Amino acid sequence: MTTLRLAIRAYRDFYDIVWWMLLATALWWLALISVVFAPPATLLLFRQADPRLGIWEDRPSLREMGQYLISQIGRSWVIALATLPLIALMAFNLAYYGGSGSAIAALAPFWLVLLIIGVVATLIIFALAALTDANPTTCLRDGLRLTGLHFPRALVVLVITFVIPALLLTSIFQFLIPLVLVLPGLVATAFSRFVLRVSRTPFPRPNEPTEERLHEKRSD
């Protein structure tokens, strides 16, 4: 239930900093077209979603966002080259063999599972890289470890913040399809908080009772 609440909480967190996240998400889509700036823009998206920052004054300004993009090109590309080719390979195998009539098509569920694991691991790794100053090797190692330990929980977060809203918007609420464009920002918001929680990194939780309040409840 805690993971479910965390995933749903991402909607509120996104709303609290909606203008910053809309700006970062728009920059992410533009960077995706450029290809070169796609990996650093992904780090920027997670960085902007960091719940440890204030709602307004502590968020990276537009100038600081540009500086961050430039400074993270090398680091982000190392992470991207270590993760994205494997995801592309798994997606290719799923599409190629899954659509064939041969006996090897029976491996399609296997490739699907590997693809999902790869996507979840990549999101966790990029979140770690954005939330810490660790080198790419450390981010990859710790990201894979957290994926192995918390994969079911991470999958719940991904389903709640991306899969379900994407399906609803494209199949039921088709007049709201443009909202699909904000989903990367929502996923970044959710995984930033998720990674901080599972890595036991302290971060503000204004809606949770303080230790003093918990003590008062136990005393009543």
N, C-alpha and C positions, 0 to 999 in steps of 0.2 A: 504494500500500500504506500510506503514511503516513496518508492520510485515512481509510482503513478502520480502522487501529489507533486513530486519534483517536476515531472514532465508537464503536468497541467499548469504548474506555477510558471513555466517558461512563457506562457501566453501573457501573464501579468507582467513578468519581467520585461518582455519585449515591449509591452505597452508603456511601461514606465519610462523607457528611453527610446520611444518609437522614432523620434526624428533623427537621432544619432544612428539608429539601426537601419532606418530607411536610406540614409545617406551612405552608410557603409555597404549596404546590400546593393544599392545602385552602382557604386564604385566596383563592387565585386563582379556584377554582370558586365560592365564595361571592360574590366580587366580580363574577364574570361574570353572576350572577343580578341583581345590583344595577344593572348596566350603567354607572352613573356611575363606579364604582371599577375597572371592568375594565381600562382602559388603564394606570393607575398600578400595579395589581396585577400586570400583565404585566411592567412594569419591575422590580417587586419580585422576581418569580420569577427573572428573569435576574440581578438584583443578588445574590440569595441564592446563586446558582449560581457566582458569581465564584470561579475557582480561586486567585486571589491572596489570598483571605481564609483565615484559619486554619480548622481543622476545627470548633472550638468557640468559643474565647474571642473571636475577631474577627468572628464572624457577628452581623448585626443582631439584637438582642433583640426580643421581642414588642412592647415599647413603641417601640423604634426603627423597627420595621416599620410600626407605625401612623403614626408621624410621617412616615416616608418616603412612605406612601400619600397623605397630605394634601399634602405638599410637592410631589409630582410630578403632581398632577391637571392643571394647566394644560399643562405640558410634554408629558405623555403624550398628552393629547387632541389637541394639535396634530399629533403624529406619527400618531395613530390616524386622524384625519380626512384626513390626506394619503395614507394607505395602504389602510385597510380598505374605503372606498367603491369603490375600483378593484377590489379582490378580489371584493367583492360583485357588482359589475357583470359581471366575467368569469365568476363562478359562475352568475349568472342567464342570461347568454348561452349558456353551455354547456348548462345544463338546458333552457332554452326552445328553442333552435334545434337542439340535439343530439337532442331527442326528437321533432322534427317530421319530416314526410315530404317536406318541400320540398327544393329543390336547395341551399338555404342550410345544410342540415344537414351538408353536406360541410365546413363551416368548424368543426365541432366539435373536431377535433384541434388546430386553431389556437387556439381558446379554451382548450382544456385546457393547452396549452403555456404560454400567457400566464398562466393561473391558477397553474400550478406556479411559474413565475418570480416571480409576485407574492407568493406565500406565502413562498418562500425569501427574497426581498428584504425582506419585512416582518419576518421573524425576525431577519435580520442587522441591520436598522435598529434594532429594539427592543433587541437585544443591545448594539449600540454605545451607545445612549442610556443603558442601565443601567450599562455598564462605564466610561463617561466622563461628564464634566460638560458635554459639548458641547451647543450649542443645537440645536433641532430641525432647522434648515436644514442645519447641518453634518452631523448624523446621517443625514439623508435623502441628502445628496450623497455622503457617504463610503459609506453603505450600498449605494447603487445602483452605485457604482464597484466595491466589493468583490464585489457580485453579478455584475457583468459580467466581472470578472477570474477569479472562482473559482466560478462557478455549478455546473459539473459536480461539484466537490468538495463544495459545500454540499448538492447534491442527494443525494449518497451518504450524507452525515451524516443527512439527513432520512429517507431510506429505512431506514437501519439502526436509527435510534432511534425512529421513529414508524410508518412504513408497515408494515414487516415484523412488529414485535411486535403492532401493532393487528390485522393480518390473522390472525396465529397465535392470538391470544387470542379473537377473535370467530368463527373458523371451525374451529379444531382444539381448543384448550384452553378450551372454553366455560365450564368451571367456574372459570376464572381471569379471567373478564370484568371483575370489579371492579378488576383491576390496570390496566385501560385508564385509570382516573382518574389514575394517577401519570405517564402519558406526557407531559403538558405539562412536568412538572418534569424529566423525562429529556431532552426536547428542549432545554429551557433550559440544562441542564447541558452538553449537547454543543455547542450553538451559542455559549455563552459562551467555551468553550475554543477553538472553531474561529475565532471572530472575533479573539480575542487572537493566535492563531497567524498568521492571514493578514494582520493589520494590523501584525505584527512587534512586538507589545507584549510585553515580558518578563513572564514569570510562572513560578512555581516548578514544576519538573519533577523530583520526588524520585526517580522510578524510572529516570531517564535518567542515564548515566554523566557524571561531572564532567569538566571540562577536564583536570584532573590525571590522572584515570583514562584518558582518551582518549590523553593523551600517553604514559602508561606502556605502553598497548597498541601504540602506534606504535613505541615503543623496543624492544619485545620481538622 
